[in-house]
Amino acid sequence: MDTTTTLLVIAAVVAAALLAVAVGLLVRLVRARRTLRRAGLPTGPRWVFWGAVAYLLLPTDLLPDPVYLDDIGVLLLALRSLRTAGPLPRETGGS
């Protein structure tokens, strides 16, 4: 393999890994919102959730789509806002 092919393969692997992280965070975001709603707890502003989902799905990004770092950041911020809207998780362990 020549250098160009090697670089393209590495770039494709990195892009696939970042996409997997972004999809994993999207799944966590949806599960967290669903769990909070089932428990009757506030989930924060709806626009945060739907904005994060739309940002991941829409082709217009701050960075080109093969680089999912901005998408991951938006999903992390939305997940954080959902977690702060609900109660703090109880600590487990011996006390």
C-alpha positions as CSV (number, residue, x, y, z in Angstrom):
1,M,0.0,0.0,0.0
2,D,1.2,3.5,-0.7
3,T,1.1,6.4,1.7
4,T,-2.1,7.9,0.4
5,T,-4.0,4.6,0.8
6,T,-2.7,4.2,4.3
7,L,-3.8,7.7,5.3
8,L,-7.2,7.2,3.8
9,V,-7.7,3.9,5.7
10,I,-6.5,5.6,9.0
11,A,-8.9,8.5,8.4
12,A,-11.8,6.2,7.7
13,V,-11.1,4.2,10.9
14,V,-10.9,7.4,13.0
15,A,-14.1,8.7,11.4
16,A,-15.9,5.4,12.0
17,A,-14.8,5.4,15.7
18,L,-16.0,9.0,16.2
19,L,-19.3,8.2,14.6
20,A,-19.7,5.2,16.9
21,V,-19.0,7.4,19.9
22,A,-21.6,10.0,18.7
23,V,-24.2,7.3,18.1
24,G,-23.5,5.9,21.6
25,L,-23.9,9.3,23.2
26,L,-27.2,9.8,21.2
27,V,-28.5,6.5,22.6
28,R,-27.5,7.5,26.2
29,L,-29.2,10.9,25.7
30,V,-32.5,9.3,24.5
31,R,-32.4,6.7,27.4
32,A,-31.7,9.4,30.0
33,R,-34.6,11.5,28.8
34,R,-36.9,8.5,28.6
35,T,-35.9,7.5,32.2
36,L,-36.5,11.0,33.6
37,R,-39.9,11.3,31.9
38,R,-41.0,7.9,33.1
39,A,-40.1,8.9,36.7
40,G,-42.1,12.1,36.3
41,L,-39.0,14.3,36.7
42,P,-38.2,17.4,34.8
43,T,-36.0,16.9,31.7
44,G,-35.0,20.5,31.2
45,P,-35.8,22.5,28.1
46,R,-37.1,20.4,25.2
47,W,-35.1,22.5,22.8
48,V,-31.8,21.2,24.3
49,F,-32.7,17.6,23.6
50,W,-34.2,18.2,20.1
51,G,-31.5,20.6,19.2
52,A,-28.8,18.1,20.0
53,V,-30.5,15.4,18.0
54,A,-31.1,17.8,15.0
55,Y,-27.4,18.9,15.2
56,L,-26.2,15.3,14.9
57,L,-28.6,14.5,12.0
58,L,-28.4,17.7,9.9
59,P,-25.6,17.9,7.4
60,T,-24.6,21.5,8.4
61,D,-22.0,21.5,11.1
62,L,-19.3,23.7,12.5
63,L,-16.8,21.1,11.4
64,P,-17.1,18.9,8.3
65,D,-19.1,15.7,9.0
66,P,-16.2,13.3,8.8
67,V,-15.0,15.0,12.1
68,Y,-17.7,14.2,14.7
69,L,-16.0,16.1,17.5
70,D,-18.5,19.0,17.4
71,D,-21.4,16.6,17.3
72,I,-20.0,14.7,20.3
73,G,-19.6,18.0,22.2
74,V,-23.2,19.0,21.6
75,L,-24.5,15.6,22.7
76,L,-22.4,15.7,25.8
77,L,-23.7,19.1,26.7
78,A,-27.3,18.0,26.2
79,L,-26.7,14.8,28.3
80,R,-25.2,17.0,31.0
81,S,-28.2,19.3,31.0
82,L,-30.6,16.3,31.3
83,R,-28.6,14.9,34.2
84,T,-28.6,18.2,36.0
85,A,-32.4,18.5,35.5
86,G,-32.9,15.3,37.4
87,P,-31.9,14.2,40.9
88,L,-28.4,13.3,41.7
89,P,-27.8,9.5,41.6
90,R,-27.5,7.8,45.0
91,E,-24.1,6.6,45.9
92,T,-23.7,3.0,46.5
93,G,-21.2,1.5,48.9
94,G,-20.6,1.0,52.6
95,S,-21.4,3.8,55.0
